[in-house]
Amino acid sequence: MNINTVTIWNDFNRELKAYIKRSVVNPSDVDDIMQDIFVKIIKNIEKVNQAKNLQQYIYGVARNAINDYFNNGIYRNSYAEIPEIPLDVETESLNSIIADSLKPFIDQLPEKYREAILMTEFQNVSQKELAERLNISYSGAKSRVQRGKEKLKEQLLDCCAFQNDVYGNIIDVKKKKCDCD
């Protein structure tokens, strides 16, 4: 991956600023920390380009910049606690959040697709194990999961309009015509 700092700024500046604001009271301190983050990114752009997960890497730089900023002792009263990075959510709790949000859509799937999605995506059952449990071929299990995902995606896109960043992360959702609350 070969990404430049302007792209990083455009993609992450709002998110990072909001992340910093959760731990810093003074707006000028927020700007100082943002500046520190991007100076570090500019100085280490080669490392940034080698990162496997750009968002996780940048939030790591942000977390370290916030720690550095407050560890010097001058700003200790400006924050309560550095918030957790959204990427560090435990897999099980993230799965239950997603499952709760998708439950109405999954419930509308035909039984065979609903079962395949629930088992493989939320019960950590492999597709090979799914095939064995349902007494179907491995390719049949793969197809069933794929078709279930396609049907689920269709339902979601019929209901809501999603806006993604350049990395595929959802940054905004607008309801179209359903009651999916």
N, C-alpha and C positions, 0 to 999 in steps of 0.2 A: 504494500500500500504506500502510495506517495501522496501525502496530503499536506497542504500548506496552512500557515497560521490564520490566514484570512478566512479560509473555509472553516477552520475550527472555531474562530470567533463567531462567524455567522451561524453556525450550527449549535453552539453551546453557550454563548454569552448570556442569554436570558435565563436558561436553566441554572447555570452556575451562580448568577447573581441572586436568584431566588433561594438557592441552596445556602449561600453565604448569609443572606438576610435572616434566615432562621436562627442563626447563632450570633449575629452581630447587631448591636443597637444603632450605632452611629453610621449614617449613610456614607460619610467620607471614609470610614474604616472599610466598608464594603468595597468601595472603589479602589482603595489601596491594596486590598487582598486580591481583587480581580487583576490589578496591574501585576502584582507579584506572580500570580498564576501564569499569566501570559508571557511574562519575562522568562519564567522557567520553561514554558513550552517552546518559546523561540530559541532559547539556548540549547534545548535538548530535542530539537525537531527530528533528529535521526532516531532517537529512542521512541519518540511518539509514532513515527512511521513504522517502527518494528512491532508496536503493540498489537497483540492478538485481538483485544477488545478495546477500541479507542475510547468509548464512553467510560468504561471502567478505569482505564489509565488516567483519563483527564480528571475524573472524580477523585482518584487517588492523589493526584497532584494538588487538587483543591483542598482535600482533607489535610494534607501535609502543610499546605500554605496557611490554612487557618490555625493549625497547631503551632506552627512556627511563629505566626503573628502574635498569638496570645501567650506563648511560652516566654516571650521576652519580658513579661511582667508589667508592662505599661498599660495594657488593655484588659487586665484580668477582670475588671468589673463590667466590661462591655458585653459579656455573654454569659449564658447559663451553662450550656453544654453544646458541643458540636453535634448536630443531628446525624443520624445514620444515613448513609448513602442508599438511595432507593435500590441499587443493584445488590445490596447485601442482605436482602430479605431472605429468610430461610425458605428453601425450596418447598417444604411441606405447606407453610403458611401461604406462600405465593400461589401454590396450586389450589388451595382452598378458596382464596380470594377469586381466582380466575373461575374456578368451578361454580362458585356462588353467582358470579356475574353471567356465566354462560348457561346456567341451569335451565332457564326458561327456553332457550334456544335448543339445547340438547334434548329436553323433554319433548320437543316437537318432531324430532327425528324419528323415522321408522325404527321399530324395535331393534332390528339387526344392526343398524348403524349406531344407534344410541348405545347399545351394549358394547360394540367394538371401541367406540370413542371413550366411554367411561373406563373400560378396562385398561386400554393402552395408555391413555393420557393422564388418568387420575388415580389409577391403582398400580401403576408401574408394571403392568403385565407386558411382556415382549410380544411382538406379533407372532413369533414362533409358538410361544406358550398359548396365545389366543387361539391359534389354529388347533392346537392339541385339545384345549378345553372345549372348543365348539365342534370338534371332530370334522374340521374342514381342512383343505390343503393350505399350505403356507402362502401360496400366491393368492388364494381366495381370501385369506385373512388380510393380506396386504391390500388387496383391492377393496375389501370392505372398509378398512380404516381410511383409505384414500377417498373413497366415495363419501363416507360419512363426513370427513373434513370438508370436502367440496360442498356438500349440502349445508353444513353448518356455516361455511363462509358465505354462501348465497343468502342464507337467512340473515346473517349479520349485515351484509351489504344492502339488502333490501330494507333493513331497519334503520341503519345509521350510515353517515358519511364519515370516513376516517381520513385524517390528514397525517401523513408520515413525514419524518425528517429523512435526510439522505441515507441514513443507516437502516431505515425501515421501522424505526421506533414510532409508535403512535404518539402524536403530540396534541391532537385535538379530535373530538368526536362530536358530531351533531346528529341529533335524531331526525329521521325523515318522516316516518308515518306509523310508528308503532308505540306501544306502551311497554317498553322494555325496562322501565325503572325497576 
